[in-house]
Amino acid sequence: MDKLNNIVTERLAERLLVPDGMRELLEGLMKRQALRDEDYSVRLAALRAKLTDAEQRLSRLTPPSRRASPIPPTRPSRSLWQP
């Protein structure tokens, strides 16, 4: 097991503890993050477009009097005891 630990430690030291190795590692990380950010922004724009489309379709299908309002109307309470 010590032999394996030594091999792994030496390989990591060769790869990471030199300036070029760290630079390559960080450049790869930055590229992956940039691609992921771009992918998220594209997906978010597509979802917003679908939401807008769905809202427009719903507004065409539903008459204005039946559309959901942000504040539901209150109903008068019906109590058993009335003065």
URWO-V530047 format. One record per pair of residues at least 6 apart in sequence whose C-alpha atoms are under 7 Angstrom apart, sorted by the first residue. I is the first residue (numbers start at 1). J is the second residue. Records with the same first field share a line. If there is no record, write none. Layout:
I=J ; J
This chain:
15=21
16=22
